[in-house]
Amino acid sequence: MFAVVRTGGKQYRVAPEDQIIVEKLDGDAGSQITLEDVLLVSDGGALKDAGKVKVTAEIVAHNKGDKVIIFKKRRRHNYRRKNGHRQHQTVLKILSIA
């Protein structure tokens, strides 16, 4: 059994006992959250009505992603700018699809 959920503007295919990394969600590590924006549910091969399904997950940790370097340069104008960014992330463990 698996489901497709949407959180943080992205879609994830999840099954029970999976761990996924999503954009930062509110909550402390160890607390449970419910993902209510379920787009699709499949049980073996049959698709179910996704409107009534909720996915329960546990917050494992909050961390930061890999650093992304932004470098701007204009040739022959002595213009160089370097900047970096690390996105905040949340690690979720999927408990159940119901």
C-alpha positions as CSV (number, residue, x, y, z in Angstrom):
1,M,0.0,0.0,0.0
2,F,1.3,3.5,-0.8
3,A,0.0,7.0,-1.1
4,V,1.0,10.2,-2.8
5,V,0.9,13.2,-0.5
6,R,1.6,16.9,-1.1
7,T,3.5,19.0,1.4
8,G,5.7,22.1,0.9
9,G,4.6,22.4,-2.7
10,K,6.1,19.0,-3.6
11,Q,4.6,15.5,-4.0
12,Y,6.0,12.4,-2.3
13,R,5.2,8.7,-2.7
14,V,5.0,7.2,0.8
15,A,4.4,3.8,2.3
16,P,4.3,2.8,6.0
17,E,7.8,2.7,7.6
18,D,9.3,5.0,5.0
19,Q,11.4,8.0,5.9
20,I,11.1,11.2,3.8
21,I,12.8,14.6,3.9
22,V,10.4,17.5,3.4
23,E,10.6,21.3,3.8
24,K,10.5,22.4,7.5
25,L,7.3,21.7,9.3
26,D,6.2,23.0,12.8
27,G,6.5,20.6,15.7
28,D,9.1,19.0,18.0
29,A,11.0,15.8,17.3
30,G,9.0,12.8,18.4
31,S,5.6,14.4,17.9
32,Q,3.1,13.1,15.4
33,I,1.5,15.0,12.5
34,T,-1.2,14.3,10.0
35,L,-0.7,14.9,6.3
36,E,-4.2,15.6,5.0
37,D,-3.4,16.6,1.4
38,V,-3.5,13.0,-0.1
39,L,-3.6,12.9,-3.8
40,L,-3.7,9.1,-4.5
41,V,-3.9,5.9,-2.6
42,S,-3.1,2.5,-4.1
43,D,-3.7,-0.9,-2.4
44,G,-2.0,-3.5,-4.5
45,G,-3.4,-2.3,-7.8
46,A,-6.7,-0.8,-6.9
47,L,-7.0,2.9,-6.5
48,K,-9.0,4.2,-3.5
49,D,-10.8,7.5,-2.9
50,A,-8.0,9.8,-1.6
51,G,-10.4,12.4,-0.2
52,K,-11.0,10.5,3.0
53,V,-7.5,9.2,3.6
54,K,-5.0,10.7,6.1
55,V,-1.4,9.9,6.4
56,T,0.1,9.9,10.0
57,A,3.8,10.6,10.3
58,E,6.3,11.1,13.2
59,I,8.8,13.9,13.2
60,V,12.3,12.3,13.5
61,A,14.5,15.4,13.3
62,H,15.0,18.9,12.0
63,N,18.1,19.6,10.0
64,K,19.6,21.7,7.2
65,G,20.1,20.6,3.6
66,D,23.2,20.8,1.5
67,K,24.7,24.2,0.8
68,V,23.8,25.9,-2.5
69,I,26.3,28.4,-3.8
70,I,25.0,31.4,-5.7
71,F,27.8,33.1,-7.7
72,K,27.1,36.1,-9.9
73,K,29.7,37.6,-12.2
74,R,29.8,40.2,-15.0
75,R,32.8,40.0,-17.3
76,R,35.2,42.9,-17.5
77,H,33.3,45.0,-14.9
78,N,35.0,43.8,-11.7
79,Y,31.6,42.5,-10.4
80,R,31.5,39.3,-8.4
81,R,29.0,38.3,-5.7
82,K,29.1,35.0,-3.8
83,N,26.3,33.9,-1.5
84,G,25.2,30.6,0.0
85,H,22.0,29.1,1.3
86,R,21.0,26.0,3.3
87,Q,17.3,25.0,3.3
88,H,15.7,23.9,6.6
89,Q,14.3,20.4,6.4
90,T,12.3,18.0,8.5
91,V,12.7,14.2,8.4
92,L,9.4,12.3,8.7
93,K,8.8,8.6,9.4
94,I,5.5,7.4,7.9
95,L,3.5,5.5,10.5
96,S,0.2,4.7,8.8
97,I,-2.1,5.3,5.9
98,A,-5.7,5.3,6.9
